[in-house]
Amino acid sequence: MCLSEGEARASGRATLASNFRMLDLSRAKEEGETAGLMQILVGQQSEQIVGASLLGFGCDEVIQVISTFMSTGARCQVLRDALPIHPTVAKFLRFLLNKLEPLRQCGPALPGDTKRHTGCVRIGCAATR
């Protein structure tokens, strides 16, 4: 089962999350395709990938890697430590998995919201602006 960020929050389970903007991805810059984001969710206790949201250059191939990996039930460290093919977008999974932080609860991102949510990875949250 693959969870969205909202479903992971609602579940109440301790979840780790990481985001990587395509704007910060050298391979996307090379291709001039910098719109998008990669997000991965990992169960803190199981250390298994429980969800991913990817949109952007090369993400069709990356999501295939993640979904196939999820079916093995292996811990995320196995994927993080794998030697990816260069040059691919999938090679950035290592960086994404190295940036995992606890998924924090936060309120809705409203225009003018100045409240800071330390460690929040919610797209649109005031803390990510």
N, C-alpha and C positions, 0 to 999 in steps of 0.2 A: 504494500500500500504506500502510495506517495502522498505526503501531506503538503498543503500550502502553508505559507507563513501564518495565516489566520487560523487554520486548523491546528497547527502546532501550538499556537498560543492558547486556543480554546481547550486543548487536551489537558493542559495543566502539567504535562510532562516536561522535565528539564530538557531543553533543546539548545543546541549550539547552532549558530548561524554565521554565514560569511557572505559578503557581497563583493563583487568586482565589476566596476563599470567598464564597458567596452571602450570608453574614451581613454582609459588607462592601459589598454591592452595593445602592445606594440604590433601584433599581427593585424589587428583591426585597423590601426592607424596606417599600416603599410597599404592596406586595401582601400582606405578611405571610407570605411564602414564603421564609424565610431558610435553609432546609436545603439543602445541596448545595455543589458545588465545580466550578469550571472549571479545566482544566489543558490547556496546549498544549505540544507538543514541536516543536522546530525543529532541523534538521540544521545544525550550526555551519558546516560548509564550504559547503553548498549554499544555506543561508539559506531553505530551503523547509520548509513545515510537514510534519512526518512523522507526527504523531499528535495526537490530542486526546481528552480524556475530560471529558464534561460531564454533570452531574446537577443538576437544579434548575429553578426557574422560568424559562421562556423558552428553555431549552437545546435544545429540539427545533428551534427556528428557527435558533439559533446554530450547531448542528452542520451544518445544511443549508448555511449560508453557508460554513463551513470546508470541508466536503467538496466543494462546488462550486469553491471557490477552489483546493483542492489539485489538482483535475483540470486546472487551467491550467498548473501547474508554475512559477508565478511566485514570486518571492521574497516572504517574509512582510512586508517593508516596504511592499509595494503595498497589502496589506490593512490594515496599521497606519495608513497615511496616507489611506485612503479616508474619505470623509465619510459616517458612518452616519446612519440615520434616528433621530430623537429623538421620543418616548421608547421605546427598545427595549433589551433585554438585549444585543443584538449590538453596540451602541455601546461596550460595555466591552471589546471585543476590542482596541481601541487601547491601553487600560491594561494588559491582559494581555500584549500583545506588547511593551510598553515595559518590562516587568519580567523579561525573559528573563535567566536566569543559567545557567551550566554545570550540567548534571545530574551530581550527585556520586554516587559509589558509597557505599553505606552498608550497615550490617548490619541484621539484623531488629530491629524495634522490640519489645522485650520489656518486660513490667511491671518497673518499677524501673530500667530502663536510663537512666543519667544521662550517658552519653557524648554529646558534642555533635558533630554532623557539619556543619561550616560550609557553608552554602549548600545543604544538602539540601532537596529539595522532596518527598521521598517521604511520602505520606500515612501518618501513624502513626509516623514516625521521631521519635526523641527530640528532635531539633533543632527540630521543628515544634511541639512542645508548649509 
